[in-house]
Amino acid sequence: MRRPLVEILYFEGCPNHEPARALVQRIAAELRVEPQIDLLKVVDADAATEQRFLGSPTVRVNGRDVEPGADERRGFSYACRVYPGERGLAGQPDPSWIRDALAEAGKWSTVSDDGDRLPPRIAGALAAAEIPPSKLGPARHARLTDSERDLYFWILRSFATSGRPSGAEIREEAGRLGLDIESAFESLAREDLVHLGSDGEIAVAYPFSGRPTSHRVRFPSGNETYSMCAIDALGIAPMFEETIEVTSRDPLTGDEVYVRLAPDGTGEWRPEPAVVVAGAVGSEGASFCCCCPVLNFFASVAHAEHWLEQHADARGEVITMRDAAHAGRAVFGDVLVDV
């Protein structure tokens, strides 16, 4: 199990944050887990809102609050926090929540497969979208054969340079690589990399969509294509080391959201308050079923939160455009790298 990151947010003078740390340490020892425990002091009410602080102490594992349902709350406050339990209210989280969160941390990590540590808020966003380390960078295609990987790279580069390749073009490239096309597509679908539509043409080749979506991506060459979701769109710039433009629509209001993003993550967007929702719907299946419907651009935090309220089946959190760009880089930035 990778080392989980446990953050304990508190304010000066809180009598419960040290007992909370002791509780985390005790449960971690029982589970034989060695977490990194960071104490984060919240200095005032403004910081409480910025850090989405629900009171002291707040315990997060890999960016997620240990209390079930707490990530959906918006009552940020520079105050003491009390937790419900079988014996009434308490100043610390229920031990079972911490135990469950640390056990779940075996599936999600703040460390990518190449060993780079992700900032906690980015790891939390990826966890909210249910994107595990096995889908970050080269790890996405680690189980493909060399020829299958070459075909996958060729498909992605075709999207970027001239648009979706046709079935005939893919078969020709597969033949050149010595691949059986049916077996190759089975492998690409098994790894949730490429999926065909009922017409036999590519419907999904993350980060690209073979069909029109709300997220149009334009390359400096003038070539335009579509991405599967907001995170995918923002991952295209570092993936191809090109500055791209994204035009999307707020799913709540239809308002246009425009992003211009450079490979290094710098850029601009309109409107300035625009954000992204990181989340998922359902419990299992391919990404285009689970997280892509939730990973959208919104014109403002209020729009994003209202949309989440309207979609009770969606689990998610609102993240800044900069954090969304960082998440896109974490997922796709090094995909076109051999392993």
C-alpha positions as CSV (number, residue, x, y, z in Angstrom):
1,M,0.0,0.0,0.0
2,R,1.3,3.5,-0.9
3,R,1.6,6.0,1.9
4,P,-1.7,7.9,2.3
5,L,-1.6,11.6,3.0
6,V,-3.5,12.6,6.1
7,E,-4.2,16.3,6.7
8,I,-5.5,17.5,10.0
9,L,-6.8,21.1,9.7
10,Y,-7.2,23.0,12.9
11,F,-7.0,26.5,14.4
12,E,-4.7,27.7,17.1
13,G,-5.9,26.7,20.6
14,C,-8.1,23.8,19.4
15,P,-8.0,21.1,22.1
16,N,-9.0,18.3,19.8
17,H,-6.5,18.3,16.9
18,E,-3.7,16.5,18.8
19,P,-6.0,13.8,20.0
20,A,-7.2,13.5,16.4
21,R,-3.6,12.9,15.3
22,A,-3.1,10.3,18.0
23,L,-6.3,8.6,16.8
24,V,-5.0,8.5,13.2
25,Q,-1.7,7.1,14.4
26,R,-3.3,4.4,16.5
27,I,-5.6,3.2,13.7
28,A,-2.8,3.4,11.1
29,A,-0.6,1.2,13.3
30,E,-3.5,-1.3,13.6
31,L,-3.8,-1.4,9.8
32,R,0.0,-1.5,9.3
33,V,-0.2,1.7,7.3
34,E,2.4,4.4,7.5
35,P,0.6,7.7,6.5
36,Q,2.2,11.0,6.0
37,I,0.4,13.2,8.6
38,D,0.4,17.0,8.0
39,L,-1.0,19.5,10.5
40,L,-2.4,22.5,8.7
41,K,-3.3,25.6,10.7
42,V,-6.2,27.6,9.5
43,V,-5.5,31.2,10.4
44,D,-8.9,33.1,9.9
45,A,-12.4,33.0,8.4
46,D,-11.1,33.8,4.9
47,A,-8.7,30.9,5.1
48,A,-11.5,28.7,6.3
49,T,-13.5,29.4,3.1
50,E,-10.4,29.0,0.9
51,Q,-9.4,25.7,2.5
52,R,-13.0,24.4,2.6
53,F,-12.7,24.1,6.4
54,L,-15.6,22.6,8.2
55,G,-14.3,23.2,11.7
56,S,-11.4,22.2,14.0
57,P,-10.3,19.5,13.7
58,T,-11.0,18.4,10.1
59,V,-9.3,15.2,9.0
60,R,-8.8,14.4,5.3
61,V,-7.2,11.4,3.8
62,N,-5.8,11.9,0.3
63,G,-7.8,15.2,0.1
64,R,-11.2,13.7,1.2
65,D,-12.9,14.4,4.4
66,V,-13.2,11.2,6.5
67,E,-16.8,12.0,7.6
68,P,-19.2,10.4,5.1
69,G,-21.0,13.1,3.0
70,A,-18.9,16.0,4.4
71,D,-17.3,16.8,1.0
72,E,-20.8,17.9,-0.2
73,R,-21.2,20.4,2.6
74,R,-20.6,24.1,2.0
75,G,-20.9,25.5,5.6
76,F,-17.2,26.5,5.9
77,S,-16.5,28.0,9.3
78,Y,-13.7,29.2,11.5
79,A,-15.0,27.3,14.5
80,C,-14.9,24.1,16.5
81,R,-16.2,21.0,14.8
82,V,-18.4,18.4,16.4
83,Y,-19.1,15.0,15.0
84,P,-22.2,12.9,15.4
85,G,-21.7,9.4,16.8
86,E,-23.5,6.6,18.6
87,R,-22.7,8.2,22.0
88,G,-23.7,11.7,20.9
89,L,-21.6,14.5,19.7
90,A,-17.8,14.3,19.9
91,G,-14.8,16.5,19.1
92,Q,-13.1,13.9,16.9
93,P,-14.2,11.8,13.9
94,D,-15.6,8.4,14.5
95,P,-12.7,5.9,14.4
96,S,-14.5,3.8,11.9
97,W,-14.5,6.7,9.4
98,I,-10.7,7.0,9.7
99,R,-10.3,3.2,9.4
100,D,-12.4,3.1,6.3
101,A,-10.6,6.1,4.8
102,L,-7.1,4.7,5.4
103,A,-8.2,1.3,3.9
104,E,-9.7,3.1,0.9
105,A,-6.4,4.9,0.5
106,G,-4.9,1.7,-0.8
107,K,-6.8,2.3,-4.0
108,W,-6.1,6.0,-4.4
109,S,-2.7,7.6,-4.0
110,T,-1.1,11.1,-3.8
111,V,1.8,9.5,-5.6
112,S,1.8,8.9,-9.3
113,D,3.2,5.6,-10.6
114,D,6.5,7.3,-11.6
115,G,7.0,8.3,-7.9
116,D,6.2,12.0,-8.2
117,R,4.1,13.3,-5.3
118,L,1.0,15.2,-6.3
119,P,-0.2,18.2,-4.3
120,P,-3.0,17.1,-1.9
121,R,-5.7,19.1,-3.6
122,I,-4.8,17.6,-7.0
123,A,-4.8,14.1,-5.5
124,G,-8.1,14.8,-3.9
125,A,-9.6,16.0,-7.2
126,L,-8.4,12.8,-9.0
127,A,-9.8,10.7,-6.2
128,A,-13.1,12.6,-6.5
129,A,-13.2,11.7,-10.2
130,E,-12.2,8.2,-9.3
131,I,-9.0,8.3,-11.5
132,P,-6.5,6.0,-9.9
133,P,-2.7,6.0,-10.2
134,S,-3.0,3.3,-12.9
135,K,-4.5,5.9,-15.2
136,L,-1.8,8.5,-14.8
137,G,0.7,9.1,-17.5
138,P,2.6,6.1,-18.9
139,A,0.8,3.8,-16.5
140,R,-2.3,4.1,-18.7
141,H,-0.7,1.9,-21.4
142,A,1.8,-0.1,-19.3
143,R,0.0,-3.5,-20.0
144,L,-0.1,-3.1,-23.8
145,T,2.4,-4.8,-26.0
146,D,4.9,-2.6,-27.8
147,S,2.9,-2.9,-31.1
148,E,-0.4,-2.1,-29.3
149,R,1.1,0.9,-27.7
150,D,2.4,2.1,-31.0
151,L,-1.1,1.8,-32.5
152,Y,-2.5,3.7,-29.5
153,F,0.0,6.5,-30.0
154,W,-0.7,6.6,-33.7
155,I,-4.4,7.0,-33.0
156,L,-3.8,9.9,-30.6
157,R,-1.5,11.7,-32.9
158,S,-3.9,11.3,-35.8
159,F,-6.6,13.0,-33.7
160,A,-4.2,15.8,-32.9
161,T,-3.0,16.4,-36.5
162,S,-5.9,15.6,-38.8
163,G,-8.9,14.4,-36.8
164,R,-10.4,11.0,-36.0
165,P,-8.8,8.3,-38.1
166,S,-11.1,6.1,-40.1
167,G,-11.5,2.4,-39.5
168,A,-9.8,1.7,-42.8
169,E,-6.8,3.9,-41.8
170,I,-6.5,2.1,-38.5
171,R,-6.6,-1.3,-40.1
172,E,-3.9,-0.3,-42.5
173,E,-1.7,1.0,-39.6
174,A,-2.4,-2.2,-37.6
175,G,-1.3,-4.3,-40.5
176,R,1.9,-2.3,-40.8
177,L,2.5,-3.0,-37.1
178,G,1.8,-6.7,-37.5
179,L,-1.3,-6.6,-35.3
180,D,-4.6,-8.4,-35.5
181,I,-7.0,-5.5,-35.4
182,E,-9.7,-7.2,-33.5
183,S,-7.3,-8.4,-30.8
184,A,-5.7,-5.0,-30.6
185,F,-9.1,-3.2,-30.1
186,E,-9.9,-5.8,-27.4
187,S,-6.7,-4.8,-25.6
188,L,-7.3,-1.1,-26.0
189,A,-10.9,-1.4,-24.7
190,R,-9.8,-3.6,-21.8
191,E,-7.4,-0.9,-20.7
192,D,-10.1,1.7,-21.1
193,L,-8.1,3.6,-23.7
194,V,-10.1,3.3,-27.0
195,H,-13.7,2.2,-27.6
196,L,-15.5,1.7,-30.8
197,G,-19.1,2.8,-31.5
198,S,-21.8,0.6,-33.0
199,D,-20.7,1.8,-36.5
200,G,-17.2,0.3,-36.0
201,E,-15.5,3.7,-35.9
202,I,-13.7,5.2,-32.8
203,A,-16.1,6.7,-30.3
204,V,-13.6,7.3,-27.5
205,A,-9.8,7.6,-27.5
206,Y,-9.0,9.5,-24.3
207,P,-8.5,12.4,-24.2
208,F,-10.3,12.6,-27.5
209,S,-13.9,11.9,-28.5
210,G,-14.7,10.6,-31.9
211,R,-18.1,12.3,-31.7
212,P,-19.1,15.9,-31.0
213,T,-19.2,16.8,-27.3
214,S,-19.5,20.1,-25.4
215,H,-15.7,20.5,-25.4
216,R,-14.2,21.6,-28.7
217,V,-10.4,21.7,-28.8
218,R,-8.4,23.8,-31.4
219,F,-4.7,23.2,-32.1
220,P,-2.3,25.9,-33.4
221,S,-2.4,24.2,-36.8
222,G,-6.2,25.0,-37.0
223,N,-7.1,21.3,-36.6
224,E,-10.2,21.0,-34.4
225,T,-11.4,18.0,-32.4
226,Y,-13.4,17.2,-29.3
227,S,-12.4,15.9,-25.9
228,M,-14.3,13.6,-23.6
229,C,-14.4,15.9,-20.6
230,A,-12.9,19.1,-19.1
231,I,-9.9,17.3,-17.5
232,D,-9.2,15.5,-20.8
233,A,-9.3,18.8,-22.7
234,L,-6.9,20.5,-20.3
235,G,-4.6,17.4,-20.5
236,I,-4.1,17.8,-24.3
237,A,-1.8,20.8,-24.1
238,P,0.9,19.1,-22.0
239,M,0.3,15.8,-23.8
240,F,1.3,17.3,-27.2
241,E,3.3,20.2,-25.9
242,E,1.2,22.7,-27.8
243,T,-0.9,25.6,-26.7
244,I,-4.5,24.8,-27.3
245,E,-7.9,26.6,-27.1
246,V,-10.9,25.0,-25.6
247,T,-14.5,26.2,-26.1
248,S,-17.1,24.6,-23.9
249,R,-20.5,25.2,-22.4
250,D,-21.7,25.4,-18.9
251,P,-24.2,22.5,-18.6
252,L,-26.4,24.4,-16.2
253,T,-26.9,27.6,-18.3
254,G,-25.3,27.0,-21.6
255,D,-22.9,29.9,-21.0
256,E,-19.7,29.7,-23.1
257,V,-16.5,28.9,-21.3
258,Y,-13.2,29.6,-23.2
259,V,-9.8,28.4,-22.1
260,R,-6.4,29.0,-23.7
261,L,-3.8,26.8,-22.1
262,A,-0.1,26.5,-22.7
263,P,1.9,23.2,-22.1
264,D,3.4,24.6,-18.9
265,G,-0.1,25.1,-17.4
266,T,-0.2,28.8,-17.8
267,G,-3.2,30.3,-19.6
268,E,-6.3,32.4,-19.5
269,W,-10.0,31.7,-19.4
270,R,-13.3,33.4,-19.7
271,P,-15.3,34.1,-17.7
272,E,-12.6,34.6,-15.0
273,P,-14.7,32.8,-12.2
274,A,-14.9,29.7,-14.4
275,V,-14.3,26.4,-12.6
276,V,-14.5,22.6,-13.1
277,V,-16.4,19.9,-11.3
278,A,-14.3,16.8,-10.5
279,G,-16.4,13.8,-9.7
280,A,-18.1,10.7,-10.9
281,V,-21.5,9.0,-11.3
282,G,-22.1,5.3,-10.8
283,S,-19.7,2.9,-9.2
284,E,-17.9,1.0,-12.0
285,G,-17.3,0.9,-15.7
286,A,-15.3,2.8,-18.3
287,S,-14.4,6.4,-17.7
288,F,-16.8,7.7,-20.4
289,C,-19.6,6.2,-18.3
290,C,-18.5,7.2,-14.8
291,C,-16.5,10.4,-14.7
292,C,-16.8,12.0,-18.1
293,P,-20.4,13.1,-17.6
294,V,-19.5,14.9,-14.4
295,L,-16.1,16.5,-15.4
296,N,-17.5,19.7,-16.9
297,F,-16.6,23.4,-17.1
298,F,-18.8,25.9,-15.3
299,A,-19.0,29.6,-15.5
300,S,-18.9,30.0,-11.7
301,V,-18.7,28.2,-8.4
302,A,-22.4,28.9,-7.9
303,H,-23.4,27.3,-11.2
304,A,-21.2,24.2,-10.4
305,E,-22.7,23.8,-6.9
306,H,-26.3,24.3,-8.2
307,W,-25.6,21.6,-10.9
308,L,-24.4,19.2,-8.3
309,E,-27.5,19.8,-6.2
310,Q,-29.6,19.0,-9.2
311,H,-27.8,15.8,-9.9
312,A,-28.0,13.7,-6.7
313,D,-26.4,10.7,-8.4
314,A,-23.2,12.7,-9.1
315,R,-20.5,12.8,-6.5
316,G,-18.1,15.6,-6.9
317,E,-16.3,18.8,-5.8
318,V,-15.6,22.1,-7.4
319,I,-12.0,22.8,-8.3
320,T,-10.3,25.9,-9.7
321,M,-9.3,26.1,-13.3
322,R,-5.6,26.0,-12.3
323,D,-6.1,22.8,-10.3
324,A,-8.1,21.3,-13.2
325,A,-5.2,22.0,-15.5
326,H,-2.8,20.4,-13.0
327,A,-5.0,17.4,-12.9
328,G,-5.1,17.2,-16.7
329,R,-1.3,17.3,-16.7
330,A,-1.1,14.5,-14.1
331,V,-3.4,12.2,-16.2
332,F,-2.2,12.9,-19.7
333,G,1.1,14.9,-19.6
334,D,3.4,12.0,-20.0
335,V,1.1,9.5,-21.8
336,L,3.2,9.6,-25.1
337,V,6.2,8.2,-23.2
338,D,7.3,4.6,-23.6
339,V,7.5,2.5,-20.5
